[in-house]
Amino acid sequence: MRRPPAVLAALSLTAAALSVFVPPAPRAAAAAAGTVRLTSYNICGNMCAAPPYDRARRMAAVVAEADPGGWDADRLFLQEVCEHQYRELLDRLGPLGYRGFHSATLPGGNPAICEGYAYGNAVLVRGAISDTAELDLTVGGEREPITVPCVLAPLADRATWSCSVHLYWDDGTLAVPEADRLAAQARAWLDDGFAVVLGGDFNHSPRTDTLSRFYLPERGDGAHGTFVEADESDPEFFDPAVCTPTTTAACRSGETTFGPKKLDYVFLSAPHVGTATADALPLDTTVSDHNLLRVTATT
């Protein structure tokens, strides 16, 4: 609430995962006890160049999400981030125990922002990374590859694959098969006993075919996924045309994150989550054209 595949293109350990582990921030004990905090943010790092967008403010906003005295996130799912932005974040967050993985979609990015560095998506986690995977979801016809960086690291003492997602921005013709590939890989990980968290800009509204691949079947409209969406249980943002708060516990709706639409989500594997809530923060137009999404979940 707002308040005042399954194609595995590459599977490799990153240098970040192999670096010397720095002890996590003090709240790690609380995370191990079963409460986790997550942040998903499309920081518009390839397109938002002209004022009022501010690179320093963009970096500071992400760093603040990891501040032990602030939100103290266990996971940061970032989309539209240039590689040099990611590396700066990793340098600044490394002393707090964060490690990460960046996946490139455009090798050169936008020269106005990426400065010749690759552009793509990133996931940062607090703690030791044991494995990484880059999922190639591209089906053909996209204007850029659709790749998803994933890391395997403990979350609340459970081995968890965490992926930063950015699906294609079309009518669903390409995004639906991309979502099929992502959901299939997630199911494979679940079958192997891992928990899975998918955070990011899915570029489609809750009741579309694209999102049906992730919501639980009981959420209706053809849903056939295995995930709880963090903002599905907040009656303040139920779609009144399809969900009645007095008779419905969860709804394929939620707070908007991009203008009048909800495009940003955090999905948690249903067998491994107790409760989940989400807040879309007020839009910071110096950072991005998306709202930052914060999630609290019990596991």
C-alpha beads as a LAMMPS data file, in Angstrom:
LAMMPS data file: protein, C-alpha beads

299 atoms
297 bonds

1 atom types
1 bond types

-500.0 500.0 xlo xhi
-500.0 500.0 ylo yhi
-500.0 500.0 zlo zhi

Masses

1 110.0

Atoms # bond

1 1 1 0.000 0.000 0.000
2 1 1 1.215 3.512 -0.755
3 1 1 1.402 5.810 2.327
4 1 1 1.883 10.395 3.072
5 1 1 13.429 -23.470 -20.281
6 1 1 13.574 -23.030 -19.662
7 1 1 16.455 -22.129 -21.919
8 1 1 19.646 -21.847 -19.874
9 1 1 21.996 -19.899 -22.100
10 1 1 24.873 -19.867 -19.666
11 1 1 25.546 -21.284 -16.243
12 1 1 28.690 -20.008 -14.584
13 1 1 30.163 -18.695 -11.362
14 1 1 30.783 -14.967 -11.457
15 1 1 33.829 -13.243 -10.084
16 1 1 31.521 -11.595 -7.579
17 1 1 30.405 -14.977 -6.318
18 1 1 34.014 -16.063 -5.900
19 1 1 35.143 -12.990 -3.997
20 1 1 35.884 -12.970 -0.289
21 1 1 32.674 -13.023 1.687
22 1 1 31.987 -9.959 3.829
23 1 1 29.768 -10.565 6.872
24 1 1 26.193 -9.496 6.214
25 1 1 24.454 -6.559 7.805
26 1 1 23.032 -7.008 11.332
27 1 1 19.468 -7.668 10.175
28 1 1 20.569 -10.952 8.542
29 1 1 19.569 -12.736 11.742
30 1 1 16.006 -11.527 11.279
31 1 1 16.035 -12.724 7.668
32 1 1 17.189 -16.156 8.779
33 1 1 14.298 -16.275 11.222
34 1 1 11.835 -16.055 8.328
35 1 1 11.186 -12.415 7.388
36 1 1 12.770 -11.032 4.227
37 1 1 12.765 -7.667 2.478
38 1 1 13.010 -7.343 -1.268
39 1 1 13.246 -4.423 -3.694
40 1 1 12.490 -4.417 -7.405
41 1 1 13.269 -1.304 -9.438
42 1 1 13.444 -0.540 -13.140
43 1 1 15.924 2.332 -12.889
44 1 1 15.559 3.375 -16.534
45 1 1 19.328 3.236 -16.827
46 1 1 19.487 3.008 -20.607
47 1 1 16.887 5.571 -21.649
48 1 1 16.457 8.202 -18.936
49 1 1 19.306 10.555 -19.762
50 1 1 18.041 14.120 -20.014
51 1 1 17.181 16.234 -16.954
52 1 1 15.497 15.859 -14.536
53 1 1 17.056 12.380 -14.490
54 1 1 20.181 12.355 -12.349
55 1 1 22.751 9.560 -12.359
56 1 1 24.035 10.272 -8.848
57 1 1 20.477 10.325 -7.494
58 1 1 19.795 7.027 -9.303
59 1 1 22.750 5.302 -7.685
60 1 1 21.981 6.791 -4.279
61 1 1 18.366 5.586 -4.443
62 1 1 19.464 1.989 -4.981
63 1 1 22.171 2.130 -2.319
64 1 1 19.613 3.484 0.148
65 1 1 17.521 0.328 -0.295
66 1 1 20.402 -1.667 1.160
67 1 1 21.096 0.680 4.072
68 1 1 20.942 -1.297 7.358
69 1 1 19.327 1.754 8.946
70 1 1 16.694 1.960 6.211
71 1 1 14.925 -0.650 4.119
72 1 1 17.793 -3.134 4.544
73 1 1 16.833 -5.276 1.538
74 1 1 17.925 -8.904 1.316
75 1 1 17.521 -8.859 -2.483
76 1 1 17.715 -6.085 -5.087
77 1 1 16.163 -6.839 -8.493
78 1 1 17.221 -4.142 -10.981
79 1 1 16.203 -3.670 -14.611
80 1 1 17.549 -1.333 -17.296
81 1 1 20.904 -0.963 -15.596
82 1 1 24.208 -0.286 -17.339
83 1 1 27.152 -2.485 -16.422
84 1 1 29.204 0.397 -15.014
85 1 1 26.210 1.409 -12.869
86 1 1 25.995 -2.174 -11.614
87 1 1 29.719 -2.261 -10.833
88 1 1 29.498 1.003 -8.918
89 1 1 26.610 -0.405 -6.902
90 1 1 28.558 -3.579 -6.207
91 1 1 31.576 -1.544 -5.045
92 1 1 29.394 0.511 -2.715
93 1 1 27.350 -2.413 -1.397
94 1 1 30.134 -4.983 -1.135
95 1 1 31.106 -3.815 2.365
96 1 1 27.516 -4.548 3.430
97 1 1 27.869 -8.154 2.266
98 1 1 26.186 -7.878 -1.147
99 1 1 27.189 -9.905 -4.190
100 1 1 25.529 -9.922 -7.596
101 1 1 25.241 -10.770 -11.259
102 1 1 24.625 -8.556 -14.300
103 1 1 23.251 -9.882 -17.591
104 1 1 23.734 -7.825 -20.765
105 1 1 21.034 -7.345 -23.384
106 1 1 22.707 -4.562 -25.393
107 1 1 26.532 -4.758 -25.486
108 1 1 27.030 -1.023 -25.970
109 1 1 23.921 0.354 -24.336
110 1 1 22.867 3.960 -24.808
111 1 1 26.041 6.080 -25.221
112 1 1 24.355 8.966 -23.378
113 1 1 24.197 6.913 -20.184
114 1 1 25.980 3.583 -20.537
115 1 1 29.167 5.224 -21.844
116 1 1 30.074 2.229 -23.982
117 1 1 29.298 -0.319 -21.272
118 1 1 26.744 -3.105 -21.644
119 1 1 23.115 -2.550 -20.680
120 1 1 20.829 -5.132 -19.130
121 1 1 19.516 -6.372 -15.800
122 1 1 21.039 -7.243 -12.437
123 1 1 20.298 -8.998 -9.193
124 1 1 22.167 -8.292 -5.948
125 1 1 21.870 -10.436 -2.845
126 1 1 23.200 -10.147 0.661
127 1 1 25.265 -13.221 1.399
128 1 1 27.308 -15.848 -0.387
129 1 1 26.395 -16.816 -3.969
130 1 1 26.950 -20.477 -4.821
131 1 1 25.908 -20.387 -8.490
132 1 1 24.665 -18.075 -11.249
133 1 1 22.573 -18.610 -14.361
134 1 1 21.723 -16.439 -17.335
135 1 1 18.387 -17.416 -18.860
136 1 1 17.983 -16.606 -22.536
137 1 1 14.238 -16.153 -23.027
138 1 1 14.527 -14.669 -26.530
139 1 1 12.102 -16.307 -28.968
140 1 1 12.912 -14.230 -32.087
141 1 1 11.548 -10.919 -33.245
142 1 1 12.517 -8.905 -30.169
143 1 1 14.425 -5.672 -30.723
144 1 1 16.942 -6.809 -28.119
145 1 1 17.714 -10.140 -26.440
146 1 1 15.620 -11.004 -23.387
147 1 1 18.053 -12.351 -20.821
148 1 1 17.484 -12.844 -17.114
149 1 1 20.286 -12.961 -14.519
150 1 1 19.710 -15.412 -11.667
151 1 1 21.740 -16.271 -8.583
152 1 1 21.571 -19.146 -6.134
153 1 1 22.023 -17.973 -2.542
154 1 1 20.400 -18.619 0.846
155 1 1 17.293 -16.594 1.674
156 1 1 15.945 -17.149 5.187
157 1 1 18.221 -20.205 5.384
158 1 1 16.731 -21.783 2.248
159 1 1 18.646 -22.254 -1.005
160 1 1 16.875 -19.836 -3.356
161 1 1 17.166 -18.942 -7.013
162 1 1 16.531 -15.195 -7.399
163 1 1 16.057 -13.707 -10.887
164 1 1 15.728 -10.135 -12.172
165 1 1 13.121 -10.207 -14.943
166 1 1 12.464 -7.844 -17.841
167 1 1 10.052 -9.314 -20.392
168 1 1 9.386 -7.861 -23.819
169 1 1 7.160 -4.812 -24.182
170 1 1 4.689 -6.030 -26.839
171 1 1 1.082 -7.212 -27.008
172 1 1 2.095 -10.574 -25.566
173 1 1 2.918 -12.309 -28.846
174 1 1 6.550 -12.600 -27.811
175 1 1 6.195 -12.056 -24.067
176 1 1 3.923 -15.096 -23.583
177 1 1 6.452 -17.647 -24.910
178 1 1 9.185 -15.816 -23.012
179 1 1 7.104 -16.198 -19.855
180 1 1 6.591 -19.891 -20.671
181 1 1 10.355 -20.398 -20.775
182 1 1 10.883 -18.560 -17.507
183 1 1 8.073 -20.437 -15.750
184 1 1 9.389 -23.777 -17.014
185 1 1 12.853 -23.097 -15.609
186 1 1 11.326 -21.995 -12.317
187 1 1 9.342 -25.254 -12.136
188 1 1 12.517 -27.234 -12.785
189 1 1 14.238 -25.485 -9.894
190 1 1 11.225 -26.084 -7.664
191 1 1 11.263 -29.768 -8.598
192 1 1 14.914 -29.850 -7.547
193 1 1 13.964 -28.524 -4.103
194 1 1 14.926 -24.868 -4.468
195 1 1 12.829 -21.842 -3.603
196 1 1 12.433 -19.262 -6.393
197 1 1 11.874 -15.494 -6.363
198 1 1 11.206 -13.577 -9.597
199 1 1 11.345 -9.799 -9.333
200 1 1 11.160 -7.246 -12.066
201 1 1 9.406 -5.414 -14.858
202 1 1 7.182 -7.986 -16.563
203 1 1 5.866 -5.282 -18.933
204 1 1 2.288 -6.591 -18.815
205 1 1 -0.744 -6.101 -16.590
206 1 1 -1.840 -8.654 -13.977
207 1 1 -4.750 -10.183 -15.895
208 1 1 -2.880 -10.782 -19.163
209 1 1 -1.856 -14.153 -20.593
210 1 1 1.770 -13.279 -19.900
211 1 1 1.152 -13.126 -16.144
212 1 1 -1.070 -16.236 -16.152
213 1 1 2.168 -18.237 -16.286
214 1 1 3.012 -17.165 -12.715
215 1 1 -0.167 -16.658 -10.675
216 1 1 -1.671 -19.655 -8.864
217 1 1 -4.613 -21.359 -10.619
218 1 1 -7.053 -20.191 -7.934
219 1 1 -6.408 -16.594 -9.013
220 1 1 -8.520 -17.282 -12.101
221 1 1 -8.431 -15.998 -15.681
222 1 1 -6.474 -19.017 -16.873
223 1 1 -3.695 -18.738 -14.294
224 1 1 -1.569 -21.877 -14.059
225 1 1 1.554 -20.812 -12.185
226 1 1 3.211 -21.722 -8.907
227 1 1 3.806 -18.305 -7.351
228 1 1 2.343 -15.882 -4.860
229 1 1 2.546 -12.274 -6.072
230 1 1 3.536 -9.907 -3.309
231 1 1 0.768 -7.350 -3.906
232 1 1 -2.121 -9.694 -4.662
233 1 1 -3.691 -9.612 -1.185
234 1 1 -4.094 -5.863 -0.652
235 1 1 -7.839 -5.077 -0.976
236 1 1 -7.067 -1.372 -1.398
237 1 1 -5.887 -2.166 -4.922
238 1 1 -8.297 -4.954 -5.910
239 1 1 -9.877 -4.538 -9.326
240 1 1 -13.516 -3.919 -8.301
241 1 1 -14.784 -5.362 -11.577
242 1 1 -13.524 -8.838 -10.703
243 1 1 -12.645 -8.972 -6.985
244 1 1 -14.725 -8.193 -3.904
245 1 1 -12.640 -7.698 -0.744
246 1 1 -15.327 -9.226 1.466
247 1 1 -15.290 -12.517 -0.458
248 1 1 -11.828 -12.605 -2.068
249 1 1 -8.523 -13.016 -0.263
250 1 1 -6.291 -12.357 -3.273
251 1 1 -6.735 -10.735 -6.659
252 1 1 -4.780 -10.429 -9.880
253 1 1 -4.407 -6.678 -9.490
254 1 1 -2.224 -4.456 -7.319
255 1 1 -0.757 -0.995 -6.997
256 1 1 0.318 0.734 -10.203
257 1 1 4.049 1.047 -10.894
258 1 1 4.257 2.701 -14.326
259 1 1 1.793 5.508 -14.928
260 1 1 -1.697 3.975 -14.688
261 1 1 -0.432 0.376 -14.997
262 1 1 1.043 -2.293 -12.774
263 1 1 4.051 -3.659 -14.666
264 1 1 6.426 -4.489 -11.805
265 1 1 6.077 -7.607 -9.659
266 1 1 7.749 -9.841 -7.117
267 1 1 6.663 -13.477 -7.354
268 1 1 7.612 -15.939 -4.604
269 1 1 7.308 -19.718 -4.969
270 1 1 4.077 -20.644 -3.194
271 1 1 5.416 -23.603 -1.176
272 1 1 8.039 -21.340 0.417
273 1 1 6.130 -18.190 1.351
274 1 1 3.746 -17.568 4.227
275 1 1 2.623 -13.977 3.742
276 1 1 3.714 -11.188 1.415
277 1 1 2.929 -7.494 1.160
278 1 1 4.128 -4.818 -1.248
279 1 1 4.404 -1.032 -1.455
280 1 1 5.023 1.025 -4.586
281 1 1 6.869 4.130 -3.441
282 1 1 5.961 7.544 -4.876
283 1 1 7.543 8.089 -8.281
284 1 1 10.983 9.732 -8.130
285 1 1 11.245 11.417 -11.516
286 1 1 14.952 12.126 -10.996
287 1 1 15.642 8.382 -11.006
288 1 1 13.176 6.547 -13.232
289 1 1 9.804 6.463 -14.952
290 1 1 8.876 3.430 -12.784
291 1 1 7.908 3.319 -9.125
292 1 1 10.229 1.441 -6.807
293 1 1 8.527 -1.696 -5.433
294 1 1 9.246 -2.890 -1.888
295 1 1 8.183 -6.292 -0.582
296 1 1 8.089 -7.873 2.861
297 1 1 7.538 -11.628 3.025
298 1 1 7.581 -14.403 5.588
299 1 1 8.978 -17.762 4.619

Bonds

1 1 1 2
2 1 2 3
3 1 3 4
4 1 5 6
5 1 6 7
6 1 7 8
7 1 8 9
8 1 9 10
9 1 10 11
10 1 11 12
11 1 12 13
12 1 13 14
13 1 14 15
14 1 15 16
15 1 16 17
16 1 17 18
17 1 18 19
18 1 19 20
19 1 20 21
20 1 21 22
21 1 22 23
22 1 23 24
23 1 24 25
24 1 25 26
25 1 26 27
26 1 27 28
27 1 28 29
28 1 29 30
29 1 30 31
30 1 31 32
31 1 32 33
32 1 33 34
33 1 34 35
34 1 35 36
35 1 36 37
36 1 37 38
37 1 38 39
38 1 39 40
39 1 40 41
40 1 41 42
41 1 42 43
42 1 43 44
43 1 44 45
44 1 45 46
45 1 46 47
46 1 47 48
47 1 48 49
48 1 49 50
49 1 50 51
50 1 51 52
51 1 52 53
52 1 53 54
53 1 54 55
54 1 55 56
55 1 56 57
56 1 57 58
57 1 58 59
58 1 59 60
59 1 60 61
60 1 61 62
61 1 62 63
62 1 63 64
63 1 64 65
64 1 65 66
65 1 66 67
66 1 67 68
67 1 68 69
68 1 69 70
69 1 70 71
70 1 71 72
71 1 72 73
72 1 73 74
73 1 74 75
74 1 75 76
75 1 76 77
76 1 77 78
77 1 78 79
78 1 79 80
79 1 80 81
80 1 81 82
81 1 82 83
82 1 83 84
83 1 84 85
84 1 85 86
85 1 86 87
86 1 87 88
87 1 88 89
88 1 89 90
89 1 90 91
90 1 91 92
91 1 92 93
92 1 93 94
93 1 94 95
94 1 95 96
95 1 96 97
96 1 97 98
97 1 98 99
98 1 99 100
99 1 100 101
100 1 101 102
101 1 102 103
102 1 103 104
103 1 104 105
104 1 105 106
105 1 106 107
106 1 107 108
107 1 108 109
108 1 109 110
109 1 110 111
110 1 111 112
111 1 112 113
112 1 113 114
113 1 114 115
114 1 115 116
115 1 116 117
116 1 117 118
117 1 118 119
118 1 119 120
119 1 120 121
120 1 121 122
121 1 122 123
122 1 123 124
123 1 124 125
124 1 125 126
125 1 126 127
126 1 127 128
127 1 128 129
128 1 129 130
129 1 130 131
130 1 131 132
131 1 132 133
132 1 133 134
133 1 134 135
134 1 135 136
135 1 136 137
136 1 137 138
137 1 138 139
138 1 139 140
139 1 140 141
140 1 141 142
141 1 142 143
142 1 143 144
143 1 144 145
144 1 145 146
145 1 146 147
146 1 147 148
147 1 148 149
148 1 149 150
149 1 150 151
150 1 151 152
151 1 152 153
152 1 153 154
153 1 154 155
154 1 155 156
155 1 156 157
156 1 157 158
157 1 158 159
158 1 159 160
159 1 160 161
160 1 161 162
161 1 162 163
162 1 163 164
163 1 164 165
164 1 165 166
165 1 166 167
166 1 167 168
167 1 168 169
168 1 169 170
169 1 170 171
170 1 171 172
171 1 172 173
172 1 173 174
173 1 174 175
174 1 175 176
175 1 176 177
176 1 177 178
177 1 178 179
178 1 179 180
179 1 180 181
180 1 181 182
181 1 182 183
182 1 183 184
183 1 184 185
184 1 185 186
185 1 186 187
186 1 187 188
187 1 188 189
188 1 189 190
189 1 190 191
190 1 191 192
191 1 192 193
192 1 193 194
193 1 194 195
194 1 195 196
195 1 196 197
196 1 197 198
197 1 198 199
198 1 199 200
199 1 200 201
200 1 201 202
201 1 202 203
202 1 203 204
203 1 204 205
204 1 205 206
205 1 206 207
206 1 207 208
207 1 208 209
208 1 209 210
209 1 210 211
210 1 211 212
211 1 212 213
212 1 213 214
213 1 214 215
214 1 215 216
215 1 216 217
216 1 217 218
217 1 218 219
218 1 219 220
219 1 220 221
220 1 221 222
221 1 222 223
222 1 223 224
223 1 224 225
224 1 225 226
225 1 226 227
226 1 227 228
227 1 228 229
228 1 229 230
229 1 230 231
230 1 231 232
231 1 232 233
232 1 233 234
233 1 234 235
234 1 235 236
235 1 236 237
236 1 237 238
237 1 238 239
238 1 239 240
239 1 240 241
240 1 241 242
241 1 242 243
242 1 243 244
243 1 244 245
244 1 245 246
245 1 246 247
246 1 247 248
247 1 248 249
248 1 249 250
249 1 250 251
250 1 251 252
251 1 252 253
252 1 253 254
253 1 254 255
254 1 255 256
255 1 256 257
256 1 257 258
257 1 258 259
258 1 259 260
259 1 260 261
260 1 261 262
261 1 262 263
262 1 263 264
263 1 264 265
264 1 265 266
265 1 266 267
266 1 267 268
267 1 268 269
268 1 269 270
269 1 270 271
270 1 271 272
271 1 272 273
272 1 273 274
273 1 274 275
274 1 275 276
275 1 276 277
276 1 277 278
277 1 278 279
278 1 279 280
279 1 280 281
280 1 281 282
281 1 282 283
282 1 283 284
283 1 284 285
284 1 285 286
285 1 286 287
286 1 287 288
287 1 288 289
288 1 289 290
289 1 290 291
290 1 291 292
291 1 292 293
292 1 293 294
293 1 294 295
294 1 295 296
295 1 296 297
296 1 297 298
297 1 298 299
